[in-house]
Amino acid sequence: MLLWGGSTSVGSNAVHFAAAAGYEVIANSSPRNCQYVTSLGAVRVVDHNSPSVVADIGTAFAGRTLVGAIAFGATGAAAGVRIAGACMGAKFVRSPPRRFRSPRPTTRTDRGG
C-alpha cells in the first residue's frame, strides 16, 4: 500500500493501521521523519524532497502488488496516480479534498418555556 505523506497526522495513523492490518506500507516523508514512519510499520520510506521520489517509490514496489494508494498533501494525488499506473495491482488512489467545509452554524430559536 502506498501512503503519500506518511508523517502527516492522518498519514501516520494510516501507516500504523495499514501495517497492523498486515499490509506492506511504502510511504514518503521528510528525511527527518523517515525513522518515525518506519517505527509506525512502513517497510520503506522515501525522501519526499528527492527529485526522483516517484521513480524511487516505483522501484520500491518492484515485485510487489499495489493494493491501493492514499495521498495526503497538494502534490500527492498526481504522484499517486503516476505510481499506481506503473505498478501491478489496484489502480485506486484516494486523496482527501484540499479544503474541508465547516458545517453551517445552527441557531436555536425556541427558548423553551
C-alpha positions as CSV (number, residue, x, y, z in Angstrom):
1,M,0.0,0.0,0.0
2,L,1.3,3.5,-0.9
3,L,0.8,6.3,1.6
4,W,1.9,9.6,0.2
5,G,2.5,11.9,3.2
6,G,3.3,9.2,5.8
7,S,4.4,11.6,8.5
8,T,1.3,13.8,8.5
9,S,-1.1,13.4,11.3
10,V,-3.6,11.5,9.2
11,G,-0.9,9.7,7.2
12,S,0.9,8.4,10.3
13,N,-2.4,6.9,11.6
14,A,-2.9,5.4,8.1
15,V,0.6,3.9,8.2
16,H,0.1,2.4,11.6
17,F,-3.4,0.9,10.8
18,A,-2.4,-0.4,7.4
19,A,0.7,-2.1,8.8
20,A,-1.3,-3.5,11.8
21,A,-3.8,-4.9,9.2
22,G,-0.9,-6.8,7.6
23,Y,-0.2,-4.6,4.6
24,E,3.4,-3.8,3.5
25,V,3.4,0.0,3.6
26,I,5.6,2.2,1.4
27,A,5.5,5.8,2.3
28,N,7.3,9.1,1.8
29,S,8.2,11.8,4.3
30,S,11.0,14.3,5.0
31,P,14.4,12.7,5.9
32,R,13.8,14.0,9.5
33,N,10.7,11.8,9.8
34,C,11.8,8.6,8.0
35,Q,12.7,6.8,11.1
36,Y,9.4,7.8,12.7
37,V,7.3,6.5,9.8
38,T,9.4,3.3,9.8
39,S,8.6,2.9,13.5
40,L,4.9,3.0,12.7
41,G,5.3,0.0,10.4
42,A,6.3,1.2,6.9
43,V,8.7,-1.3,5.2
44,R,10.2,1.5,3.1
45,V,10.2,5.3,3.4
46,V,11.3,7.5,0.6
47,D,12.5,11.2,0.9
48,H,9.7,13.3,-0.4
49,N,12.2,16.1,-1.3
50,S,14.1,13.8,-3.8
51,P,13.6,14.8,-7.4
52,S,13.2,11.1,-8.2
53,V,10.7,10.4,-5.4
54,V,8.1,9.0,-7.8
55,A,10.6,6.7,-9.5
56,D,12.1,5.7,-6.1
57,I,8.7,4.7,-4.8
58,G,8.0,2.8,-8.1
59,T,11.3,0.9,-7.6
60,A,10.2,0.1,-4.0
61,F,7.1,-1.6,-5.4
62,A,9.1,-3.9,-7.8
63,G,7.9,-7.4,-7.2
64,R,5.0,-6.2,-5.0
65,T,1.3,-5.8,-5.9
66,L,-0.2,-2.4,-5.1
67,V,-3.5,-2.8,-3.2
68,G,-4.2,0.9,-3.1
69,A,-2.8,4.4,-2.6
70,I,-3.8,7.2,-0.2
71,A,-2.3,10.6,-0.9
72,F,-2.1,13.5,1.5
73,G,-0.9,16.9,0.5
74,A,-1.2,19.1,-2.5
75,T,1.0,17.0,-4.8
76,G,0.0,13.6,-3.6
77,A,-2.8,12.8,-5.9
78,A,-0.9,13.3,-9.1
79,A,2.1,11.4,-7.8
80,G,-0.1,8.6,-6.5
81,V,-1.8,8.2,-9.9
82,R,1.6,8.1,-11.7
83,I,2.9,5.5,-9.3
84,A,-0.3,3.4,-9.4
85,G,-0.2,3.4,-13.1
86,A,3.2,1.9,-13.1
87,C,2.5,-0.8,-10.5
88,M,0.9,-4.3,-10.6
89,G,-2.4,-4.4,-8.9
90,A,-5.1,-1.9,-7.9
91,K,-5.4,1.4,-9.7
92,F,-7.2,3.1,-6.9
93,V,-5.9,6.4,-5.4
94,R,-7.8,8.3,-2.7
95,S,-6.9,11.9,-1.8
96,P,-9.0,13.9,0.6
97,P,-10.3,17.3,-0.5
98,R,-7.8,20.2,0.0
99,R,-10.4,22.2,1.9
100,F,-13.0,21.0,4.3
101,R,-16.2,22.9,4.6
102,S,-17.2,23.9,8.1
103,P,-20.7,23.0,9.0
104,R,-23.1,25.8,8.9
105,P,-23.7,27.2,12.4
106,T,-27.1,26.3,13.7
107,T,-29.3,28.8,15.5
108,R,-31.8,27.7,18.1
109,T,-34.9,29.9,18.0
110,D,-37.1,28.2,20.6
111,R,-36.3,29.3,24.1
112,G,-38.5,26.8,25.9
113,G,-40.8,27.9,28.5
